[in-house]
Amino acid sequence: MIQEKAALIELHYLPCIQYFTKICQYPTIWLEQHEHYIKRSYRNRCHINTTHGVLRLSVPLEKGKNQQMPIREVKISYNEPWQKYHLKSIYTAYGNAPFFEDYIEELSSIYKKNYKYLFDLNLHLLKWFMDLYHIKTIVNLTLSYDKEIENIHDYRNLISPQSLHDTHFSPIAYAQVFEEKQSFIPNLSILDLLFCTGPQGILILENSIQI
């Protein structure tokens, strides 16, 4: 049974900062594994900061009716070298970031693994970030799909590229790589926070939570 003071959310690819404020806010997080894939969401995309502004990185998926497909069945396509492209983009964007060298080797090793399913890749990345930030939140997977759930904060489909509306999230500014050329860009992938602020990023996450 899902306990009180827990939250329910879907898995994202290299989640944004808003997403991680939910992860570190609750003692228990339930990840929705019985939903259907939704296109144009963060499930297979993220945003990073570059000298030309925000760049979207998307994990390509095998052709099919992904919109109606159970999320655990959505397969990653390897018809193109997307891992190489993502890593190259990350190197270009954050190669000069203060904490880039501290984390890039381990991140690169994750990209060398050919995950069959999008869900498994996203889950590995989520747990990797949680370990780096020493986030002790218990992560569980849902046992079934329930449209309405009691005694839990349901954040499914709240966080999307189309909307930043969230009364419990107020992004705190921090030094970014290209701040001399452009103003602060909020709510990018957690990669931006990690490479720019290192272990101190957990304080940014905690201070961005509005109770």
Backbone as ProteinMPNN parsed JSONL, in Angstrom:
{"seq_chain_A": "MIQEKAALIELHYLPCIQYFTKICQYPTIWLEQHEHYIKRSYRNRCHINTTHGVLRLSVPLEKGKNQQMPIREVKISYNEPWQKYHLKSIYTAYGNAPFFEDYIEELSSIYKKNYKYLFDLNLHLLKWFMDLYHIKTIVNLTLSYDKEIENIHDYRNLISPQSLHDTHFSPIAYAQVFEEKQSFIPNLSILDLLFCTGPQGILILENSIQI", "coords_chain_A": {"N_chain_A": [[0.85, -1.198, 0.0], [0.518, 2.239, -0.807], [2.077, 4.722, 1.04], [1.268, 7.459, 3.333], [2.495, 10.806, 2.93], [4.061, 10.369, 0.759], [5.081, 10.404, -2.702], [3.971, 10.266, -6.096], [5.166, 9.677, -9.311], [6.145, 9.873, -12.784], [8.829, 8.352, -14.74], [11.609, 10.211, -15.982], [13.898, 11.267, -18.597], [17.171, 12.124, -17.87], [16.309, 14.018, -15.736], [14.656, 17.212, -15.077], [15.381, 20.056, -12.908], [13.167, 20.769, -11.382], [11.827, 18.322, -11.202], [13.563, 16.879, -9.528], [13.267, 18.244, -7.149], [10.945, 17.184, -6.201], [11.678, 14.548, -5.771], [13.562, 14.712, -3.652], [12.018, 15.711, -1.651], [10.294, 14.003, -0.374], [9.927, 11.13, 1.805], [9.401, 8.745, 0.577], [9.146, 7.656, -2.759], [7.05, 6.8, -5.405], [7.354, 5.277, -8.477], [5.743, 5.481, -11.524], [5.021, 2.698, -13.269], [3.139, 1.559, -14.825], [1.879, 3.109, -16.643], [0.964, 4.533, -19.888], [3.061, 5.378, -22.604], [3.718, 8.809, -23.306], [3.841, 11.133, -25.838], [6.039, 13.906, -26.698], [6.916, 14.616, -24.181], [8.865, 14.72, -21.106], [9.76, 12.172, -20.886], [11.477, 10.96, -22.686], [13.249, 12.96, -23.269], [15.367, 15.856, -22.676], [16.588, 19.063, -21.484], [19.435, 21.001, -22.076], [22.018, 23.454, -21.383], [23.57, 25.621, -23.701], [26.065, 27.46, -25.603], [24.538, 28.668, -27.487], [22.089, 28.805, -26.393], [19.186, 27.03, -25.123], [19.287, 23.532, -25.591], [17.669, 20.735, -26.897], [17.78, 17.357, -26.053], [17.022, 14.218, -27.276], [16.023, 10.875, -26.751], [15.995, 8.461, -29.188], [13.285, 6.403, -30.258], [12.114, 3.082, -30.954], [10.197, 2.505, -33.89], [6.635, 2.67, -33.893], [3.408, 2.53, -32.289], [3.901, 4.373, -30.005], [2.543, 6.107, -28.325], [0.343, 4.768, -27.314], [1.515, 2.694, -26.037], [2.484, 0.544, -23.365], [4.629, 1.812, -20.846], [6.797, 0.272, -19.983], [7.346, -1.243, -22.157], [8.385, 0.289, -24.151], [10.852, 0.681, -26.49], [14.289, 1.537, -27.002], [15.769, 3.042, -29.834], [18.523, 2.136, -31.858], [19.368, 2.851, -34.336], [20.654, 5.075, -35.059], [23.583, 6.861, -33.965], [22.894, 7.908, -31.234], [23.768, 8.053, -28.592], [26.435, 8.838, -28.81], [26.074, 11.359, -29.939], [24.637, 12.675, -27.886], [26.515, 12.639, -25.783], [28.611, 14.109, -26.975], [27.36, 16.578, -27.237], [26.963, 17.178, -24.549], [29.614, 17.328, -23.656], [30.466, 19.545, -25.147], [28.778, 21.522, -24.157], [29.285, 21.578, -21.371], [31.969, 21.251, -20.856], [33.697, 23.125, -19.753], [32.675, 23.563, -17.285], [32.74, 23.872, -13.686], [32.64, 21.383, -12.251], [32.751, 19.389, -14.094], [34.715, 17.428, -14.808], [34.6, 15.801, -12.609], [32.441, 14.124, -12.815], [31.96, 13.25, -15.428], [33.201, 10.933, -16.463], [31.981, 8.699, -15.251], [29.357, 9.123, -16.062], [29.672, 8.845, -18.814], [30.202, 6.121, -18.962], [27.718, 5.034, -18.482], [26.405, 5.654, -20.823], [27.597, 3.917, -22.53], [26.335, 1.552, -22.335], [23.932, -0.415, -23.875], [20.869, -0.017, -23.387], [17.863, -1.785, -23.584], [15.261, -0.981, -23.085], [13.551, 2.113, -22.607], [12.608, 2.775, -20.043], [14.32, 1.398, -18.294], [16.806, 2.625, -18.757], [16.229, 5.262, -17.905], [15.636, 4.795, -15.216], [18.088, 3.883, -14.212], [19.662, 6.207, -14.55], [18.29, 7.988, -12.863], [18.698, 6.821, -10.296], [21.444, 7.021, -10.206], [21.948, 9.802, -10.069], [20.643, 10.297, -7.646], [22.272, 8.898, -5.883], [24.642, 10.382, -6.144], [23.915, 12.795, -5.003], [23.351, 11.971, -2.503], [20.726, 11.38, -1.784], [18.288, 10.041, 0.186], [15.777, 9.067, -0.27], [13.291, 6.578, -0.497], [12.747, 4.456, -3.202], [10.126, 3.127, -4.987], [8.333, 0.912, -7.209], [5.249, 1.195, -8.899], [2.464, -1.056, -8.407], [0.239, -1.395, -9.899], [-1.896, 0.383, -12.248], [-3.479, 3.224, -11.122], [-5.998, 5.511, -11.377], [-6.863, 7.429, -9.548], [-5.501, 8.125, -6.38], [-5.299, 7.784, -2.901], [-3.949, 9.53, -0.035], [-1.457, 10.336, -0.995], [0.82, 12.325, -2.866], [0.188, 13.181, -6.03], [2.049, 13.525, -8.77], [2.072, 12.901, -11.407], [2.477, 13.623, -14.783], [2.589, 16.31, -14.246], [4.97, 17.73, -14.552], [6.301, 19.053, -17.364], [7.583, 19.769, -20.719], [6.027, 21.77, -21.765], [4.95, 23.309, -19.764], [5.545, 25.197, -16.764], [4.182, 25.497, -14.513], [3.86, 25.355, -11.143], [3.154, 25.532, -7.954], [4.669, 24.782, -5.839], [7.279, 24.96, -6.472], [10.061, 26.936, -6.859], [12.475, 28.113, -8.692], [15.882, 28.449, -7.811], [18.46, 30.673, -8.556], [21.721, 29.985, -9.891], [25.269, 29.929, -10.595], [25.862, 29.635, -13.978], [27.317, 28.08, -16.92], [27.385, 29.757, -19.217], [26.768, 32.316, -18.321], [27.74, 34.884, -18.719], [27.034, 35.507, -21.274], [24.327, 35.155, -21.483], [21.2, 35.409, -19.732], [20.196, 33.881, -16.594], [19.038, 30.563, -16.945], [16.307, 28.806, -15.989], [15.437, 25.602, -14.506], [16.63, 23.561, -16.088], [18.018, 20.408, -17.298], [19.025, 18.198, -14.672], [21.675, 17.733, -15.017], [22.866, 20.175, -15.65], [22.845, 21.562, -13.217], [24.419, 19.797, -11.697], [26.986, 19.737, -12.989], [27.653, 22.423, -12.794], [27.514, 23.164, -10.086], [28.232, 21.025, -8.485], [28.451, 18.951, -5.549], [27.135, 20.793, -3.941], [24.787, 21.299, -5.114], [22.572, 20.055, -4.033], [21.656, 21.744, -2.078], [20.611, 23.818, -3.57], [18.464, 22.482, -4.715], [16.913, 21.875, -2.428], [16.334, 24.452, -1.489], [14.759, 25.362, -3.497], [12.286, 24.363, -3.131], [8.962, 25.001, -2.4], [6.909, 25.091, 0.264]], "CA_chain_A": [[0.0, 0.0, 0.0], [1.277, 3.48, -0.868], [1.941, 5.36, 2.333], [1.101, 8.896, 3.394], [3.732, 11.566, 2.791], [4.798, 9.826, -0.376], [4.716, 11.036, -3.96], [3.89, 9.393, -7.271], [5.625, 10.414, -10.478], [6.659, 9.015, -13.852], [10.262, 8.469, -14.972], [12.058, 11.112, -17.043], [15.276, 11.125, -19.058], [17.989, 13.21, -17.333], [15.216, 14.887, -15.284], [14.899, 18.62, -14.796], [15.561, 20.4, -11.502], [11.839, 20.699, -10.766], [11.582, 16.908, -10.929], [14.345, 16.428, -8.38], [12.736, 18.814, -5.911], [9.94, 16.228, -5.721], [12.382, 13.351, -5.308], [14.218, 14.918, -2.362], [11.06, 16.292, -0.713], [9.485, 12.969, 0.261], [10.665, 9.957, 2.27], [9.146, 7.646, -0.36], [8.672, 8.001, -4.099], [6.563, 5.699, -6.24], [7.515, 5.526, -9.899], [4.644, 4.874, -12.277], [5.509, 1.776, -14.305], [1.994, 0.967, -15.527], [1.274, 4.107, -17.522], [1.274, 4.451, -21.298], [3.993, 6.415, -23.043], [3.12, 10.045, -23.806], [4.768, 11.855, -26.706], [6.347, 15.31, -26.41], [7.082, 14.766, -22.738], [10.238, 14.539, -20.64], [10.075, 10.748, -20.726], [12.643, 10.613, -23.501], [13.974, 14.165, -23.664], [15.808, 16.78, -21.634], [17.11, 20.334, -21.994], [20.709, 21.43, -21.512], [22.398, 24.824, -21.717], [24.697, 25.728, -24.62], [26.413, 28.836, -25.938], [23.47, 29.181, -28.346], [20.824, 28.704, -25.674], [18.722, 25.707, -24.703], [19.326, 22.459, -26.588], [16.897, 19.557, -26.516], [18.327, 16.042, -26.372], [15.943, 13.23, -27.276], [16.378, 9.476, -26.967], [15.137, 7.935, -30.248], [12.555, 5.191, -29.908], [11.746, 2.229, -32.085], [8.937, 2.9, -34.499], [5.453, 1.975, -33.395], [2.431, 3.417, -31.66], [4.402, 4.584, -28.65], [1.595, 6.852, -27.519], [-0.553, 3.819, -26.655], [2.303, 1.555, -25.586], [2.89, 0.54, -21.956], [5.942, 2.432, -20.728], [7.832, -0.744, -19.817], [7.564, -1.894, -23.447], [8.939, 1.252, -25.103], [12.244, 0.32, -26.756], [15.192, 2.55, -27.545], [16.289, 2.743, -31.165], [19.957, 2.332, -32.038], [19.616, 3.02, -35.768], [21.549, 6.22, -35.165], [24.473, 6.908, -32.782], [22.372, 8.977, -30.384], [24.593, 8.177, -27.382], [27.603, 9.628, -29.194], [25.614, 12.73, -30.119], [24.31, 13.249, -26.586], [27.762, 12.869, -25.056], [29.322, 15.209, -27.631], [26.644, 17.805, -26.875], [27.227, 17.428, -23.128], [30.999, 17.78, -23.573], [30.532, 20.904, -25.696], [28.04, 22.435, -23.29], [29.744, 21.65, -19.984], [33.386, 20.923, -20.728], [34.373, 24.131, -18.932], [31.977, 23.705, -16.009], [33.643, 23.592, -12.555], [32.637, 20.018, -11.745], [32.58, 18.488, -15.233], [35.655, 16.304, -14.749], [34.281, 14.954, -11.463], [31.318, 13.225, -13.063], [31.742, 12.865, -16.828], [33.667, 9.57, -16.75], [30.948, 7.749, -14.849], [28.208, 9.324, -16.946], [30.023, 8.249, -20.115], [30.097, 4.666, -18.858], [26.293, 4.694, -18.593], [26.049, 5.756, -22.237], [28.196, 2.805, -23.269], [25.44, 0.406, -22.191], [22.791, -0.349, -24.787], [19.629, -0.411, -22.725], [16.807, -2.15, -24.523], [14.037, -0.239, -22.78], [13.688, 3.475, -22.107], [12.348, 2.782, -18.61], [15.513, 0.927, -17.582], [17.812, 3.692, -18.853], [15.815, 6.373, -17.047], [15.737, 4.368, -13.82], [19.512, 3.874, -13.873], [20.111, 7.591, -14.423], [17.686, 8.557, -11.66], [19.39, 6.304, -9.111], [22.808, 7.551, -10.238], [21.882, 11.17, -9.532], [20.278, 10.226, -6.228], [23.479, 8.483, -5.157], [25.596, 11.494, -6.143], [23.437, 13.819, -4.076], [23.076, 11.306, -1.218], [19.289, 11.463, -1.514], [17.927, 8.776, 0.819], [14.384, 8.735, -0.574], [13.024, 5.197, -0.908], [12.123, 4.409, -4.522], [9.331, 1.929, -5.267], [7.609, 0.884, -8.477], [3.827, 0.927, -8.694], [2.033, -2.433, -8.643], [-0.833, -1.325, -10.894], [-2.217, 1.772, -12.579], [-4.662, 3.735, -10.447], [-6.244, 6.881, -11.819], [-6.915, 8.263, -8.353], [-4.859, 7.468, -5.243], [-5.425, 8.545, -1.663], [-2.799, 9.622, 0.87], [-0.224, 10.46, -1.76], [0.876, 13.484, -3.749], [0.256, 12.657, -7.395], [2.701, 14.473, -9.672], [2.105, 12.352, -12.766], [2.194, 14.549, -15.888], [2.666, 17.708, -13.824], [6.199, 18.343, -15.05], [6.351, 18.839, -18.813], [8.265, 20.846, -21.451], [5.061, 22.785, -22.147], [4.458, 24.091, -18.636], [6.364, 25.263, -15.571], [3.277, 25.872, -13.424], [4.007, 24.506, -9.96], [3.189, 26.448, -6.815], [5.61, 24.27, -4.844], [8.623, 25.012, -7.043], [10.554, 28.28, -7.173], [13.883, 27.857, -9.013], [16.921, 29.315, -7.272], [19.52, 30.91, -9.536], [23.094, 29.596, -9.572], [26.191, 30.292, -11.667], [25.845, 28.719, -15.122], [28.514, 28.167, -17.759], [27.341, 30.854, -20.184], [26.042, 33.419, -17.697], [28.211, 36.163, -19.24], [26.419, 35.739, -22.576], [22.872, 35.061, -21.412], [20.671, 35.43, -18.373], [19.995, 32.565, -15.979], [17.981, 29.725, -17.533], [15.855, 27.916, -14.914], [14.81, 24.293, -14.695], [17.252, 22.702, -17.095], [18.319, 19.073, -16.798], [19.833, 18.13, -13.456], [23.073, 17.764, -15.446], [23.34, 21.549, -15.575], [23.102, 21.829, -11.8], [25.506, 18.933, -11.243], [28.27, 20.175, -13.525], [27.936, 23.81, -12.407], [27.6, 23.379, -8.633], [28.741, 19.848, -7.796], [27.673, 18.445, -4.415], [26.34, 21.866, -3.342], [23.519, 21.371, -5.829], [21.474, 19.578, -3.193], [21.135, 22.915, -1.375], [19.773, 24.513, -4.559], [17.226, 21.717, -4.822], [16.134, 22.038, -1.214], [15.876, 25.84, -1.391], [13.795, 25.606, -4.572], [11.021, 23.774, -2.732], [8.042, 25.891, -1.724], [5.934, 24.298, 1.009]], "C_chain_A": [[0.883, 1.244, 0.0], [1.014, 4.295, 0.392], [1.75, 6.868, 2.228], [2.475, 9.555, 3.371], [4.661, 10.925, 1.766], [4.331, 10.555, -1.627], [4.768, 10.016, -5.081], [4.261, 10.216, -8.492], [6.111, 9.429, -11.534], [8.169, 9.231, -14.012], [10.551, 9.406, -16.138], [13.498, 10.792, -17.417], [16.084, 12.34, -18.601], [17.075, 14.317, -16.791], [15.637, 16.331, -15.0], [14.982, 18.854, -13.282], [14.232, 20.321, -10.749], [11.513, 19.269, -10.347], [12.308, 16.475, -9.658], [13.935, 17.096, -7.076], [11.637, 17.921, -5.349], [10.625, 14.99, -5.124], [12.961, 13.545, -3.908], [13.274, 15.465, -1.298], [10.328, 15.243, 0.111], [10.346, 11.797, 0.735], [10.515, 8.767, 1.335], [8.611, 8.185, -1.681], [8.212, 6.722, -4.795], [6.691, 6.107, -7.694], [6.439, 4.77, -10.667], [5.203, 3.995, -13.406], [4.374, 1.131, -15.091], [1.245, 1.984, -16.377], [1.555, 3.763, -18.978], [2.174, 5.618, -21.672], [3.229, 7.604, -23.613], [4.172, 10.807, -24.607], [4.933, 13.298, -26.246], [6.405, 15.582, -24.909], [8.557, 14.603, -22.392], [10.632, 13.07, -20.518], [11.285, 10.34, -21.556], [13.411, 11.851, -23.973], [14.393, 14.983, -22.448], [16.309, 18.051, -22.295], [18.419, 20.668, -21.286], [21.03, 22.827, -22.01], [23.612, 24.823, -22.639], [24.981, 27.205, -24.892], [25.36, 29.49, -26.821], [22.1, 29.123, -27.668], [20.459, 27.267, -25.36], [18.752, 24.723, -25.875], [18.54, 21.272, -26.064], [17.627, 18.295, -26.972], [17.209, 15.023, -26.247], [16.496, 11.837, -27.522], [15.453, 8.928, -28.052], [14.513, 6.599, -29.847], [12.244, 4.376, -31.145], [10.372, 2.616, -32.596], [7.781, 2.04, -33.993], [4.521, 2.974, -32.752], [2.804, 3.629, -30.193], [3.394, 5.259, -27.738], [0.65, 5.924, -26.756], [0.198, 2.646, -26.022], [2.603, 1.649, -24.089], [4.344, 0.991, -21.826], [7.061, 1.405, -20.594], [8.157, -1.458, -21.13], [8.173, -0.964, -24.496], [10.437, 1.0, -25.254], [13.024, 1.484, -27.357], [15.691, 2.101, -28.912], [17.787, 3.036, -31.227], [20.313, 2.405, -33.52], [20.518, 4.213, -36.046], [22.385, 6.294, -33.881], [24.07, 8.018, -31.809], [23.205, 9.165, -29.114], [25.823, 9.041, -27.647], [27.222, 11.093, -29.336], [25.313, 13.396, -28.775], [25.577, 13.573, -25.798], [28.556, 14.035, -25.65], [28.687, 16.539, -27.254], [26.916, 18.182, -25.424], [28.652, 17.922, -22.934], [31.124, 19.225, -24.035], [29.904, 21.91, -24.748], [28.719, 22.645, -21.948], [31.221, 21.344, -19.778], [34.161, 21.884, -19.845], [33.68, 24.364, -17.59], [32.879, 23.265, -14.861], [33.743, 22.132, -12.14], [32.487, 18.969, -12.86], [33.449, 17.24, -15.105], [35.325, 15.339, -13.609], [33.26, 13.867, -11.802], [31.232, 12.652, -14.488], [32.172, 11.428, -17.125], [32.588, 8.537, -16.4], [29.703, 7.897, -15.707], [28.464, 8.69, -18.307], [29.885, 6.739, -20.09], [28.643, 4.206, -18.958], [25.873, 4.696, -20.057], [26.651, 4.631, -23.076], [27.341, 1.537, -23.197], [24.227, 0.589, -23.111], [21.537, -0.879, -24.103], [18.554, -0.701, -23.767], [15.577, -1.267, -24.338], [14.344, 1.141, -22.193], [13.532, 3.528, -20.594], [13.603, 2.404, -17.82], [16.633, 1.96, -17.616], [17.477, 4.823, -17.889], [15.959, 6.029, -15.561], [17.191, 4.356, -13.356], [20.015, 5.295, -13.656], [19.552, 8.246, -13.164], [18.444, 8.117, -10.408], [20.828, 6.803, -9.053], [22.847, 8.959, -9.645], [21.543, 11.159, -8.041], [21.477, 9.821, -5.375], [24.479, 9.634, -5.057], [25.211, 12.558, -5.124], [23.093, 13.246, -2.694], [21.605, 11.476, -0.803], [18.817, 10.098, -1.029], [16.48, 8.362, 0.573], [14.264, 7.283, -1.037], [12.271, 5.212, -2.234], [11.415, 3.064, -4.712], [8.692, 2.038, -6.647], [6.151, 0.521, -8.216], [3.48, -0.511, -9.067], [0.917, -2.518, -9.672], [-1.079, 0.133, -11.212], [-3.525, 2.16, -11.909], [-4.837, 5.194, -10.832], [-6.267, 7.843, -10.645], [-6.37, 7.477, -7.162], [-4.973, 8.364, -4.021], [-4.108, 8.536, -0.882], [-1.458, 9.668, 0.146], [-0.314, 11.709, -2.623], [1.143, 12.98, -5.172], [0.815, 13.726, -8.328], [2.785, 13.951, -11.108], [1.651, 13.401, -13.773], [2.151, 16.009, -15.464], [3.838, 18.422, -14.476], [6.357, 18.025, -16.533], [7.092, 19.985, -19.483], [7.327, 21.999, -21.775], [4.65, 23.703, -21.002], [5.431, 24.053, -17.461], [5.494, 25.625, -14.372], [3.387, 24.866, -12.284], [4.177, 25.431, -8.763], [4.179, 26.006, -5.734], [7.056, 24.276, -5.348], [8.966, 26.446, -7.411], [12.055, 28.18, -7.427], [14.83, 28.914, -8.47], [18.044, 29.451, -8.305], [20.874, 30.454, -9.0], [23.965, 29.932, -10.77], [26.167, 29.23, -12.76], [27.026, 29.01, -16.04], [28.519, 29.413, -18.638], [26.641, 32.094, -19.633], [26.518, 34.791, -18.178], [27.549, 36.523, -20.557], [24.895, 35.781, -22.506], [22.435, 35.061, -19.955], [20.45, 34.006, -17.874], [18.817, 31.839, -16.627], [17.54, 28.715, -16.481], [15.397, 26.557, -15.406], [15.337, 23.504, -15.885], [17.416, 21.299, -16.526], [19.187, 19.165, -15.545], [21.328, 18.104, -13.788], [23.664, 19.158, -15.305], [23.713, 21.903, -14.141], [24.318, 21.044, -11.305], [26.865, 19.454, -11.699], [28.645, 21.589, -13.064], [28.171, 23.983, -10.908], [28.098, 22.176, -7.855], [27.864, 19.424, -6.631], [26.816, 19.51, -3.735], [24.974, 22.007, -4.011], [22.334, 20.921, -4.999], [20.853, 20.743, -2.424], [20.242, 23.748, -2.301], [18.429, 23.816, -4.675], [16.331, 21.969, -3.602], [15.566, 23.449, -1.083], [14.876, 26.214, -2.486], [12.418, 25.053, -4.259], [10.2, 24.805, -1.97], [6.964, 25.06, -1.042], [4.609, 25.042, 1.096]], "O_chain_A": [[1.88, 1.302, 0.72], [-0.137, 4.528, 0.762], [2.026, 7.477, 1.195], [3.48, 8.948, 3.739], [5.884, 10.948, 1.905], [3.308, 11.24, -1.612], [5.509, 9.035, -5.022], [3.743, 11.314, -8.693], [6.448, 8.288, -11.219], [8.719, 10.192, -13.473], [9.844, 9.404, -17.145], [14.222, 10.14, -16.666], [15.717, 13.472, -18.914], [17.064, 15.426, -17.324], [16.801, 16.622, -14.724], [14.69, 17.961, -12.487], [14.187, 19.857, -9.61], [10.984, 19.04, -9.26], [11.736, 15.787, -8.813], [14.225, 16.571, -6.001], [11.419, 17.904, -4.137], [10.192, 14.462, -4.1], [12.866, 12.65, -3.068], [13.687, 15.664, -0.155], [9.797, 15.553, 1.177], [11.379, 11.505, 0.134], [11.376, 7.888, 1.29], [7.738, 9.053, -1.71], [8.899, 5.701, -4.771], [6.196, 7.159, -8.098], [6.252, 3.567, -10.479], [5.783, 4.496, -14.369], [4.611, 0.259, -15.927], [0.108, 1.745, -16.784], [2.291, 2.821, -19.271], [2.056, 6.711, -21.118], [2.228, 7.439, -24.31], [5.26, 11.089, -24.106], [4.102, 13.84, -25.517], [5.994, 16.643, -24.438], [9.392, 14.377, -23.269], [11.743, 12.768, -20.083], [12.039, 9.454, -21.152], [14.14, 11.791, -24.963], [13.856, 14.828, -21.352], [16.441, 18.114, -23.517], [18.505, 20.625, -20.058], [20.398, 23.326, -22.941], [24.579, 24.104, -22.388], [24.232, 28.083, -24.465], [25.287, 30.716, -26.903], [21.075, 29.365, -28.305], [21.322, 26.39, -25.334], [18.311, 25.029, -26.984], [18.723, 20.851, -24.922], [18.037, 18.182, -28.127], [16.524, 14.97, -25.226], [17.337, 11.641, -28.399], [14.237, 8.926, -27.865], [15.144, 5.778, -29.181], [12.126, 4.912, -32.246], [9.494, 3.006, -31.825], [7.938, 0.853, -33.709], [4.838, 4.162, -32.688], [2.136, 3.145, -29.279], [3.381, 5.023, -26.53], [0.205, 6.265, -25.661], [-0.425, 1.707, -25.526], [2.942, 2.726, -23.596], [5.192, 0.586, -22.621], [8.175, 1.656, -21.054], [9.137, -2.198, -21.205], [8.446, -1.395, -25.617], [11.196, 1.091, -24.289], [12.49, 2.297, -28.112], [15.997, 0.926, -29.119], [18.255, 4.052, -30.713], [21.427, 2.061, -33.913], [21.076, 4.343, -37.136], [21.94, 5.839, -32.828], [24.831, 8.961, -31.592], [23.34, 10.281, -28.614], [26.204, 9.868, -26.819], [27.964, 11.974, -28.901], [25.689, 14.546, -28.552], [25.696, 14.652, -25.217], [29.107, 14.853, -24.913], [29.389, 17.514, -26.984], [27.08, 19.359, -25.103], [28.887, 18.832, -22.14], [31.801, 20.033, -23.399], [30.423, 23.01, -24.556], [28.735, 23.763, -21.432], [31.671, 21.193, -18.642], [35.171, 21.506, -19.251], [34.061, 25.266, -16.843], [33.705, 22.37, -15.042], [34.809, 21.681, -11.721], [32.142, 17.816, -12.601], [32.963, 16.122, -15.278], [35.733, 14.178, -13.646], [33.219, 12.819, -11.156], [30.514, 11.68, -14.724], [31.558, 10.77, -17.965], [32.326, 7.616, -17.174], [29.06, 6.902, -16.044], [27.571, 8.07, -18.885], [29.492, 6.136, -21.089], [28.367, 3.116, -19.46], [25.086, 3.853, -20.487], [26.243, 4.426, -24.22], [27.595, 0.569, -23.913], [23.587, 1.64, -23.105], [21.196, -2.055, -24.233], [18.372, 0.063, -24.715], [14.937, -0.859, -25.307], [15.267, 1.307, -21.396], [14.261, 4.264, -19.928], [13.91, 3.021, -16.8], [17.332, 2.153, -16.621], [18.34, 5.287, -17.144], [16.354, 6.871, -14.754], [17.491, 4.77, -12.237], [20.718, 5.56, -12.681], [20.264, 8.977, -12.475], [18.791, 8.942, -9.563], [21.373, 6.99, -7.966], [23.697, 9.257, -8.807], [22.106, 11.936, -7.269], [21.671, 10.341, -4.277], [25.092, 9.838, -4.009], [26.07, 13.146, -4.467], [22.602, 13.965, -1.824], [21.293, 11.686, 0.369], [18.933, 9.108, -1.751], [16.013, 7.387, 1.163], [15.044, 6.822, -1.869], [11.265, 5.91, -2.369], [12.031, 2.004, -4.609], [8.533, 3.135, -7.181], [5.858, -0.359, -7.407], [4.119, -1.111, -9.931], [0.674, -3.578, -10.249], [-0.549, 1.021, -10.544], [-4.551, 1.508, -12.101], [-3.938, 6.011, -10.637], [-5.745, 8.954, -10.74], [-6.726, 6.317, -6.956], [-4.763, 9.574, -4.11], [-3.273, 7.648, -1.053], [-0.462, 9.114, 0.611], [-1.398, 12.098, -3.057], [2.202, 12.423, -5.458], [0.14, 14.708, -8.638], [3.504, 14.518, -11.93], [0.58, 13.992, -13.634], [1.721, 16.863, -16.239], [3.721, 19.571, -14.901], [6.527, 16.866, -16.911], [7.225, 21.06, -18.898], [7.794, 23.108, -22.038], [4.064, 24.76, -21.236], [6.059, 23.03, -17.19], [6.013, 26.019, -13.327], [3.057, 23.69, -12.435], [5.232, 26.041, -8.588], [4.488, 26.772, -4.821], [7.941, 23.679, -4.735], [8.252, 27.091, -8.178], [12.836, 28.164, -6.476], [14.614, 30.113, -8.645], [18.513, 28.455, -8.856], [21.135, 30.531, -7.799], [23.445, 30.194, -11.854], [26.423, 28.056, -12.494], [27.654, 30.064, -15.944], [29.557, 30.057, -18.787], [26.0, 32.835, -20.378], [25.779, 35.769, -18.059], [27.499, 37.695, -20.929], [24.248, 36.374, -23.369], [23.219, 34.748, -19.06], [20.512, 33.049, -18.646], [17.748, 32.414, -16.832], [18.326, 27.843, -16.111], [15.021, 26.387, -16.566], [14.572, 22.858, -16.6], [16.999, 21.032, -15.399], [19.978, 20.095, -15.388], [22.156, 18.418, -12.933], [24.814, 19.316, -14.894], [24.773, 22.476, -13.888], [25.149, 21.581, -10.573], [27.784, 19.595, -10.893], [29.828, 21.911, -12.958], [28.941, 24.852, -10.499], [28.366, 22.297, -6.66], [26.641, 19.529, -6.719], [25.867, 19.174, -3.026], [24.113, 22.744, -3.531], [21.208, 21.358, -5.236], [19.654, 20.731, -2.147], [19.24, 24.312, -1.863], [17.384, 24.465, -4.727], [15.139, 22.243, -3.741], [14.44, 23.623, -0.616], [14.226, 27.257, -2.41], [11.481, 25.248, -5.032], [10.683, 25.41, -1.013], [6.183, 24.39, -1.719], [3.655, 24.537, 1.688]]}, "name": "protein", "num_of_chains": 1, "seq": "MIQEKAALIELHYLPCIQYFTKICQYPTIWLEQHEHYIKRSYRNRCHINTTHGVLRLSVPLEKGKNQQMPIREVKISYNEPWQKYHLKSIYTAYGNAPFFEDYIEELSSIYKKNYKYLFDLNLHLLKWFMDLYHIKTIVNLTLSYDKEIENIHDYRNLISPQSLHDTHFSPIAYAQVFEEKQSFIPNLSILDLLFCTGPQGILILENSIQI"}
